[in-house]
Structure formats: structure tokens, C-alpha cells
Amino acid sequence: MKKIYLLFLGVVLSLQSCVTKEEIYVKENGAVDYAFKMDFRELLQSVPDKKAIFKGDADKIEMLSGQEFTIEQLIEFAMLKEKNGEQKKDSIIKANKELFDSTKNIRFMVNMKDSLADFNFKVNAKDIADLNQSLLNVNKLTEKTRDFEKGKKSNTPMLLKDSEYSLTSKSFERKLIAEEVKDDKKASEMGGMEGMFTYILKTTFDKPIKSVSYQDAVISKDGKSFEKKFSMTEIIENPKVLEYKVEFK
């Protein structure tokens, strides 16, 4: 799972232009639909040889394109051509059966056909606790898969592994629980292209919003959702800009 998942993430981070969108829909019954989307179609339309961008992985991505995968299916696909891949896959799944069973509500999809160029990750959670645990489980599985790739660092996106959400009848809040990483290290990992990335946060509820901690958040006409845009530079310089609180009427 990690190899394919990070393949998509690595592709996005190697591009010159990308729009990342995080969408959260909190339903009246407490269930939460979470979606993390990366759109890089604008760049691909301007590149003569699209396959060259993927550095030998174009065929793998084409095979995955347009299909929705569970984490277990992704790890199976990722290990197809690995040395002892079947053994590695079975070892990971057998040793973490409970973890895999608890991530059946998580899906991945990549679209690289026609004019589409995006990567989607989504969670359909029964409640906030389930959402928090699901995102934590993705990180745990990433770490488990990393054990088979000695010397490689984990690159699970901060917003997936370090976010913690809370919900009451009066408010919805997101906190970051990550340890800080030095800014110069973050910037170097982006290759100096952080200013070319746009990050959009959209959160929707079934009840009207009273206030949002972002003063410049754009609230919808029906008052039930808000949108906030960031540059990747803002996030790198201060990850806690992704923290916010919404109060309900």
C-alpha cells in the first residue's frame, strides 16, 4: 500500500502545479465523509510526454486509473512484481488482520484518463471517533509496510496522520498533534516549489454555521459550509494554520 500510495503522492509533489482539496461533510447523525483530493490536470495538459513524468511507473498508474481500491487491494497490487511480494503481502495482512479489518471504510482512486489527472483518498466514517481512528490506521499501515523497505522514511501527509477532530452539539474542531519539523527541512523536501501549490479546505454540515475561526473563510449562501484557501508556503511555515473551530447556531 505504501509504495503505490506514496507513488501517487510523490508524483504530485514532483509536479509544478497542483491543487489539493480536503473535503469534510459532517452529517446530522454524526457520520463523517472525508475526502482528500489532488488535482494536477493543468500541468499534464501542458506536458508533451505525460509518461515521462511518472518515471517508469506510468503503466502501473494506467492499470489503476479509474478504479476504486481498498487498502488491502492496494497492497496486493503494490507487491505484484516485488521480490517475495506474495510472502510480504501475506505477512503484512496476517500480522495486522485487525488493522486491515478496521480500514474497510477507506478507499483510494487515481484518474489518469482523458483530461482527468487526480488522486483521491476517502473515508466514510460512522462518527468522529471512527474518522480519527481510520486516519490513524492509515499511518499505522504505512509504518508497517515501511518495515519491509528498510531505510525509507515515512511520508504520510501531515493532514492524514496528525489531525484530530472533535464534534459536539455546539462545535466542530480540528487540532494538529504532530511534532514540529524544522522549516528548512520542510522547504527542501518541496524542492522550492511550495509557492506553486494551492490547498483548499471545505467543510460542510447539516446545520447552520454561527462562526468560523478563519476570519477570511468563505461561507456558503445556505450557511452550512465554508471554504478556505492556503498556499503550501503558509502550511510549511506554520502547519497549525490548518487548525480551526466552527461554532453552530
C-alpha positions in Angstrom: 0.0 0.0 0.0 2.7 2.4 0.9 4.6 2.0 -2.3 1.6 2.7 -4.5 0.1 5.3 -2.2 3.4 7.2 -2.0 3.9 6.8 -5.7 0.9 9.0 -6.3 2.0 11.4 -3.6 5.5 11.5 -5.0 4.2 12.2 -8.4 2.1 15.1 -7.1 5.0 16.6 -5.2 7.2 16.4 -8.2 4.8 18.5 -10.4 5.0 22.2 -10.9 1.3 22.9 -10.2 -1.2 21.1 -8.0 -4.5 21.8 -6.3 -5.1 19.8 -3.2 -8.6 19.8 -1.7 -9.7 18.4 1.6 -13.5 18.0 1.9 -15.3 17.0 5.1 -19.0 16.5 5.4 -20.4 16.1 8.9 -23.9 14.7 8.8 -26.7 15.3 11.3 -26.4 11.8 12.7 -22.7 12.3 13.4 -21.4 10.3 10.5 -18.5 11.9 8.5 -17.5 11.7 4.9 -13.8 12.6 4.5 -12.2 13.2 1.1 -8.6 14.2 0.2 -8.1 15.1 -3.5 -5.1 16.1 -5.6 -5.7 17.6 -9.0 -2.8 18.1 -11.4 -4.6 18.1 -14.7 -3.5 21.6 -15.6 0.2 20.6 -15.7 -0.3 17.4 -17.6 -2.2 19.2 -20.3 1.0 21.2 -21.0 3.4 18.3 -20.9 4.1 16.6 -24.3 5.2 13.3 -22.8 3.0 12.6 -19.8 4.5 9.2 -19.2 7.9 10.7 -18.6 6.6 12.5 -15.5 6.0 9.1 -13.8 9.5 7.8 -14.2 8.7 4.3 -15.3 5.5 3.9 -13.2 3.1 5.1 -16.0 1.9 1.6 -16.8 1.1 0.9 -13.1 -0.9 4.1 -12.8 -2.7 3.4 -16.1 -3.7 0.0 -14.7 -5.1 1.6 -11.5 -6.8 4.5 -13.3 -10.5 4.9 -12.7 -10.7 2.1 -10.2 -11.5 2.3 -6.5 -9.3 0.2 -4.2 -9.4 -0.8 -0.6 -6.1 -0.7 1.3 -5.8 -4.5 1.1 -6.3 -4.4 -2.7 -3.7 -1.7 -3.0 -1.1 -3.5 -1.0 -1.8 -6.6 -3.1 -1.3 -4.7 -6.3 1.9 -3.0 -5.0 3.5 -6.3 -4.2 2.8 -7.9 -7.6 6.3 -7.5 -9.0 8.1 -7.3 -5.7 10.7 -10.0 -4.8 8.8 -12.3 -2.5 5.9 -10.0 -2.9 3.2 -12.6 -2.1 5.0 -13.5 1.1 5.4 -9.9 2.1 1.7 -9.2 1.4 0.6 -12.2 3.4 2.9 -11.3 6.3 1.6 -7.8 6.5 -2.0 -8.8 6.3 -1.7 -11.8 8.7 0.2 -9.7 11.3 -2.3 -6.9 11.1 -5.6 -8.6 10.4 -7.5 -6.4 13.0 -5.9 -3.3 11.5 -7.0 -4.2 7.9 -10.5 -5.2 9.1 -10.8 -1.7 10.7 -9.9 0.1 7.4 -12.6 -1.4 5.2 -14.2 2.1 5.1 -11.1 3.6 3.3 -10.8 3.9 -0.5 -8.2 5.1 -2.9 -8.7 6.1 -6.6 -6.5 7.6 -9.3 -7.8 9.0 -12.5 -5.4 9.4 -15.4 -7.6 9.1 -18.4 -8.6 11.7 -21.0 -8.5 15.1 -19.3 -8.5 13.8 -15.8 -5.5 13.8 -13.6 -6.3 13.4 -9.9 -5.7 11.2 -6.9 -8.5 10.7 -4.3 -8.5 9.2 -0.8 -11.7 8.9 1.1 -13.1 7.7 4.4 -16.8 7.0 5.2 -16.8 7.1 9.0 -19.7 6.3 11.2 -18.7 9.0 13.7 -15.8 11.4 14.6 -14.0 8.7 16.7 -14.2 6.4 13.7 -12.7 9.1 11.4 -9.8 9.8 13.8 -9.1 6.1 14.1 -9.3 5.5 10.4 -6.7 8.2 9.6 -4.5 6.8 12.4 -4.8 3.3 10.9 -3.6 4.6 7.5 -0.5 5.8 9.2 0.0 2.6 11.1 -0.3 0.6 7.9 2.2 2.9 6.2 4.6 2.3 9.1 4.1 -1.5 8.8 4.8 -1.5 5.1 7.9 0.6 5.7 9.3 -2.2 7.8 9.7 -4.2 4.5 11.5 -1.3 2.8 14.5 -0.7 5.2 16.0 2.7 5.3 13.0 4.5 3.7 11.3 7.3 5.6 7.5 7.5 6.1 5.9 10.3 4.0 2.3 10.0 5.0 0.9 13.5 4.6 0.7 15.6 7.8 -3.0 16.2 7.4 -3.7 12.4 7.3 -1.6 11.3 10.3 -1.6 14.3 12.6 -5.1 15.6 12.5 -7.6 15.0 15.3 -11.2 16.1 15.0 -13.8 16.6 17.7 -17.6 17.2 17.5 -20.2 18.4 20.0 -23.7 19.7 19.6 -22.3 23.2 19.6 -19.0 23.0 17.7 -16.6 21.1 15.4 -12.9 21.4 15.8 -9.6 20.2 14.2 -6.3 20.1 16.0 -2.9 19.1 14.8 -1.0 16.7 17.1 2.3 16.5 15.2 5.7 17.4 16.5 7.1 20.3 14.7 9.7 19.8 11.9 12.2 22.5 11.0 11.0 24.8 8.3 14.2 24.5 6.2 13.8 20.7 6.1 10.1 21.0 5.0 11.0 23.5 2.3 13.9 21.4 1.0 11.5 18.4 0.6 9.3 20.5 -1.6 12.1 21.4 -3.9 11.4 25.1 -3.7 8.1 24.7 -5.5 5.8 25.2 -2.5 4.5 28.6 -3.8 3.0 26.8 -6.8 0.7 24.6 -4.8 -2.8 25.5 -3.7 -4.6 23.9 -0.7 -8.3 24.2 -0.3 -10.2 23.2 2.8 -14.0 22.8 2.6 -16.2 21.6 5.5 -19.9 21.1 5.2 -22.6 20.5 7.9 -26.3 19.7 8.0 -26.9 22.6 10.4 -26.0 26.3 10.0 -22.7 27.8 11.0 -22.5 30.5 13.6 -18.8 31.3 13.3 -15.5 30.0 11.8 -12.1 30.7 13.4 -10.8 31.7 10.0 -11.7 35.3 9.6 -11.5 35.2 5.8 -13.3 31.9 5.4 -16.0 32.0 2.6 -19.3 30.7 4.0 -21.9 29.3 1.6 -25.2 31.0 0.9 -27.1 28.4 2.9 -24.7 29.0 5.8 -23.9 25.3 6.1 -20.4 25.1 4.7 -17.2 27.1 4.5 -14.1 27.2 2.3 -10.6 28.4 3.0 -7.6 28.5 0.6 -4.0 28.3 1.6 -0.7 28.3 -0.3 1.6 25.5 0.5 4.1 28.1 1.7 1.7 29.1 4.5 1.3 25.5 5.6 5.1 24.8 5.6 5.8 27.9 7.6 3.1 27.2 10.1 1.3 23.8 9.9 -1.1 25.0 12.6 -2.9 27.2 10.1 -4.8 24.0 9.4 -6.3 24.1 12.9 -9.8 25.6 13.1 -13.0 25.7 15.0 -16.6 26.0 13.8 -19.5 27.0 16.1 -23.0 26.2 15.2 -26.2 28.3 15.6 
